[in-house]
Amino acid sequence: MNEKRFLNAKFEWQTGFGALTVSQSQLVKITNYIKNKKEHHKTKTFKEEYIDFLKAYNIDYKTEYLFND
């Protein structure tokens, strides 16, 4: 992230973190999702969507590491 300068600031991991990968076959779908995220999140917040994702794929998580509300 830092070497390729994808961000204007230095990238650093927080205390709790997760990393997900995207299949090449899903690249167009993911790109469209990102382009339309403002519209998409009018009906479901990112937090709600993320927790639903974790539950759907049986990914263990600790609530205290998810978001700083």
Contacts in CASP RR format, 6 or more apart in sequence:
PFRMAT RR
TARGET T0000
AUTHOR 0000-0000-0000
METHOD contacts of the structure
MODEL  1
MNEKRFLNAKFEWQTGFGALTVSQSQLVKITNYIKNKKEHHKTKTFKEEY
IDFLKAYNIDYKTEYLFND
1 7 0 8 1.000
1 11 0 8 1.000
2 10 0 8 1.000
2 11 0 8 1.000
15 65 0 8 1.000
16 65 0 8 1.000
17 65 0 8 1.000
22 30 0 8 1.000
33 40 0 8 1.000
37 46 0 8 1.000
41 49 0 8 1.000
44 52 0 8 1.000
47 66 0 8 1.000
47 67 0 8 1.000
50 66 0 8 1.000
51 66 0 8 1.000
53 59 0 8 1.000
54 61 0 8 1.000
END
